[in-house]
Amino acid sequence: MPTTFAAGPVRVRVPATSANLGPGFDALGLALALYDDVAAEVTSGDVTVSVTGEGAGDLPVDDGHLVVRAMRAAFDVLGGQPPGLAVECVNRIPQARGLGSSSAAIVAGVLLARALVPDGELRLDAAAALRLAAQLEGHPDNVAPCLLGGFTVAWTEPSGARAVALPVADGVHPTVFVPAERGLTASARAALPATVPHADAAFNAGRSALLVHALTAQPALLLPATVDRLHQDYRAPSMPGTAALVAALRGTGVAAVVSGAGPTVLALSDLPEGFNAGTDWQVLRLPIDVSGAQVERGRLGHAERDPVAAGRKS
């Protein structure tokens, strides 16, 4: 059946995410209450993109924008491309800092395209949307919490990515330390060795299992549960400030890890009174987002267009 498109705009709110959480490399993720708002509408003209907030002036404003690229991929699955698109992005998630900005853009694009096709949810259900988003991102650890909210465990089967969302126990209080400098996931992955010692792999398997228990039932175990041997030490030389802050926080008993590929630092437990990370870091206390990406009809309103969120001004 030929694809038809819904009249009028749709909008989506997508949360920031932190992946790995220490030992859960490419598998564990957490959705955080800092959001990008994106709206899109099918038009009869070309592709236009406006960007406010994070990335304004740097990101493409045409078919090269990641939201549009994700929409195009989803429209291919949905059966056809629209004649034109008008996309509006209000970005609050820091770009290239390890807080899932690319996953948020991909999830936004997939869900916007689906919402612009009247029977889109039948053609691209929730499981298929996750598979497509993970395929576009290259791994599911950020797209899963962005889609589902909360704490997620993701894995990949021959058919593609799958994930489950688990409730987070009281006592898990995320704080992120965001530096001014950016990091690149590709560069961070290039720092990882092709193989690791069997003992390190076994160590991380045990700590990952413990981390699931700590996050869902016993936060008192977060400090030992967040020890990692697979990626953080290998990446430390390229992010000395990040490594030093993680070590300083852990030295005070705080369960701190590198957020995703860095350079942001994520603390999962309360900070000691008076802890000072210094002037190089923007410190944001972010609740856990439990809803995941949310789609609605209509344009972005005044509140959605405000680039200020969680005390952060873009």
C-alpha positions in Angstrom: 0.0 0.0 0.0 1.4 3.4 -0.9 2.5 5.6 2.0 0.3 8.5 3.0 1.4 11.2 5.5 -0.4 12.8 8.4 -1.4 16.4 8.0 0.1 18.8 10.6 3.1 18.7 12.8 4.1 16.1 15.5 6.6 16.6 18.3 8.7 14.4 20.5 10.6 14.9 23.7 13.7 12.7 24.1 15.8 12.3 27.3 19.5 12.3 27.8 21.1 9.0 28.6 24.2 7.6 30.2 25.5 4.3 28.9 27.8 1.6 30.4 27.4 2.8 34.0 30.9 1.4 34.7 31.1 -2.3 33.9 28.0 -2.7 31.7 29.8 -1.9 28.5 27.5 -1.5 25.5 24.6 -3.1 27.6 23.5 -1.0 30.5 21.9 2.5 30.3 20.0 5.1 32.3 17.6 7.8 31.1 18.1 11.2 32.7 15.7 14.1 33.0 17.3 16.5 30.5 15.5 16.7 27.2 15.7 17.7 23.5 12.4 18.7 22.0 11.9 18.1 18.2 9.0 18.8 15.9 8.5 17.8 12.3 5.9 18.3 9.6 5.6 17.0 6.0 5.8 19.8 3.4 5.7 20.1 -0.3 9.1 21.8 -0.5 12.6 21.0 0.5 14.1 19.9 3.8 14.5 22.7 6.4 15.9 22.3 9.9 16.1 24.9 12.6 18.3 24.3 15.7 18.1 26.2 19.0 20.3 25.6 22.0 23.1 23.0 21.9 24.6 22.6 18.5 23.1 25.8 17.0 25.4 27.1 14.3 27.3 23.8 14.2 24.8 21.2 13.2 23.6 20.7 9.6 20.3 22.3 8.7 19.5 20.1 5.8 19.3 16.4 4.9 22.7 16.0 6.7 21.1 16.6 10.2 21.0 13.3 12.2 17.3 13.7 13.0 16.5 13.9 9.2 18.8 11.0 8.4 17.0 8.9 11.0 13.6 10.0 9.6 14.7 9.0 6.1 15.7 5.6 7.3 12.4 5.1 9.1 10.4 6.4 6.1 12.2 3.7 4.0 10.9 1.1 6.4 7.5 2.7 6.5 7.1 2.5 2.7 8.1 5.8 1.2 9.6 9.3 1.5 7.6 12.5 1.9 8.1 15.3 -0.6 9.6 17.7 2.0 10.2 18.1 5.7 10.3 21.0 8.2 12.1 20.1 11.4 12.6 22.2 14.5 15.1 21.2 17.2 15.4 22.7 20.7 18.5 20.9 22.1 19.4 20.8 25.7 21.5 17.6 25.8 25.2 18.6 25.6 26.7 17.5 22.2 29.5 15.0 22.2 29.8 14.7 26.0 28.7 11.2 26.6 25.1 12.0 27.4 23.4 10.3 24.4 22.9 13.4 22.1 23.2 11.3 18.9 20.9 8.6 20.3 18.3 11.2 21.2 18.5 12.6 17.7 18.1 9.1 16.2 15.2 8.1 18.4 13.5 11.5 17.7 13.8 11.0 14.0 12.5 7.4 14.1 9.5 8.3 16.2 8.7 11.5 14.3 8.7 9.6 11.0 6.5 6.9 12.5 4.0 9.4 13.8 3.8 11.2 10.4 2.5 8.0 8.8 -1.2 7.3 9.9 -0.6 3.5 10.4 3.1 4.0 11.4 2.8 2.0 14.6 1.5 -1.0 12.7 4.3 -0.8 10.2 7.0 0.0 12.7 6.2 -1.3 16.2 8.1 -0.6 19.4 10.4 -3.6 18.9 11.2 -2.6 15.3 11.8 1.0 16.3 14.4 -0.1 18.8 16.1 -2.4 16.2 16.2 0.4 13.7 17.5 3.0 16.2 20.2 0.6 17.4 21.2 -0.2 13.8 21.5 3.5 13.1 23.5 4.2 16.3 25.6 1.1 16.1 24.8 -0.2 19.5 21.7 -0.2 21.7 23.0 1.0 25.1 21.8 4.6 24.7 18.8 4.2 22.4 17.2 1.7 24.7 16.9 4.0 27.7 16.0 6.9 25.4 13.1 5.0 24.0 12.0 3.1 27.2 13.0 5.4 30.1 14.5 4.3 33.4 17.3 1.7 33.7 17.7 -0.6 30.7 19.6 -3.8 29.9 20.1 -4.1 26.1 21.5 -6.9 24.0 21.7 -7.9 20.4 20.4 -11.0 18.7 20.7 -12.1 15.1 17.4 -10.3 14.4 18.7 -7.1 16.0 18.6 -5.2 19.3 16.4 -6.0 22.2 16.0 -4.4 25.7 14.2 -4.5 28.9 13.5 -1.6 31.3 13.8 -2.2 35.1 12.6 -0.1 38.0 15.3 1.9 39.8 15.5 1.7 43.6 15.1 4.7 45.8 18.5 6.0 46.8 19.9 6.2 43.3 20.6 10.0 42.8 22.4 10.8 39.5 24.6 13.8 39.2 26.5 14.6 36.0 29.7 16.7 35.7 29.8 18.1 32.2 33.1 19.6 30.9 33.5 22.2 28.3 35.5 20.0 26.0 33.9 17.5 23.7 34.7 13.9 23.2 34.1 11.7 20.2 32.7 8.1 20.5 34.7 6.9 17.5 38.0 8.1 19.1 37.1 6.7 22.5 36.4 3.3 20.9 39.6 3.4 19.0 41.4 3.5 22.3 40.1 0.1 23.3 42.1 -3.1 22.6 40.8 -5.8 20.3 41.0 -8.3 23.1 41.1 -8.2 26.9 42.3 -10.7 29.5 39.8 -13.4 30.4 40.1 -12.4 34.0 39.0 -8.8 33.2 36.0 -10.1 31.2 35.0 -12.4 34.1 35.5 -9.5 36.5 33.2 -7.2 34.6 30.5 -9.9 34.1 30.3 -10.2 37.9 30.2 -6.5 38.5 27.6 -5.9 35.8 25.4 -8.5 37.5 25.9 -6.8 40.8 25.2 -3.4 39.3 21.7 -4.6 38.2 21.0 -5.7 41.7 22.5 -2.4 43.2 20.4 -0.2 40.9 17.2 -2.1 41.3 17.3 -3.2 44.9 20.4 -2.3 47.0 22.0 1.1 46.2 24.4 0.6 49.1 26.3 -1.7 46.8 26.8 0.9 44.0 30.4 1.6 44.8 31.7 -1.9 44.3 29.2 -2.6 41.6 30.5 0.2 39.3 34.2 -0.9 39.1 35.2 -1.5 35.5 38.2 -3.2 33.8 37.0 -3.2 30.1 37.1 0.4 28.9 37.6 3.3 31.4 41.3 2.7 32.1 42.1 2.4 28.4 40.3 5.7 27.7 41.8 7.6 30.7 44.9 8.9 28.9 42.8 10.9 26.4 40.5 12.2 29.2 42.8 12.9 32.2 40.4 15.4 33.8 37.6 12.9 33.6 39.7 10.1 35.1 40.9 12.3 37.9 37.4 13.4 38.8 36.1 9.8 38.8 39.0 8.8 41.1 38.4 11.8 43.4 34.7 11.0 43.7 35.2 7.3 44.3 37.8 8.2 46.9 35.0 9.9 48.9 32.8 6.8 48.5 30.7 8.1 45.6 29.8 5.6 42.9 31.2 7.6 39.9 31.9 6.4 36.4 32.6 7.8 32.9 29.3 8.6 31.3 29.2 6.7 28.0 32.4 7.4 26.0 33.0 10.5 28.1 34.1 13.1 28.9 31.1 13.7 31.2 31.3 12.0 34.7 28.2 10.4 36.2 27.8 9.9 39.9 25.0 7.6 41.0 25.1 8.3 44.7 24.8 11.4 46.8 27.8 13.7 46.9 29.5 14.4 50.2 28.7 17.8 51.6 31.0 20.5 50.3 32.5 18.4 47.5 33.9 20.8 44.9 34.7 19.6 41.4 36.3 22.9 40.4 35.4 25.4 37.8 36.0 23.1 34.8 32.7 21.2 35.3 29.1 22.1 35.1 27.3 20.1 37.8 23.7 19.0 37.1 21.6 16.9 39.5 19.3 15.1 37.1 16.4 12.9 38.2 15.9 9.6 36.4 13.5 9.8 33.5 11.0 7.0 33.8 8.9 7.6 30.7 11.3 7.6 27.8 10.6 9.3 24.5 7.1 10.9 24.3 5.3 11.8 21.1 2.4 14.2 20.8 0.6 16.0 18.0 1.1 19.7 17.4 4.0 22.2 17.2 6.4 23.0 19.9 4.9 25.3 22.4 6.6 28.2 24.3 7.9 25.9 27.1 9.3 23.4 24.6 11.1 26.2 22.7 12.9 27.4 25.9 16.5 26.2 25.7 16.8 26.4 29.5 16.4 23.1 31.4 17.5 21.7 34.7 19.3 25.0 35.5 21.3 24.7 32.3 21.3 27.5 29.7 22.3 26.5 26.2 
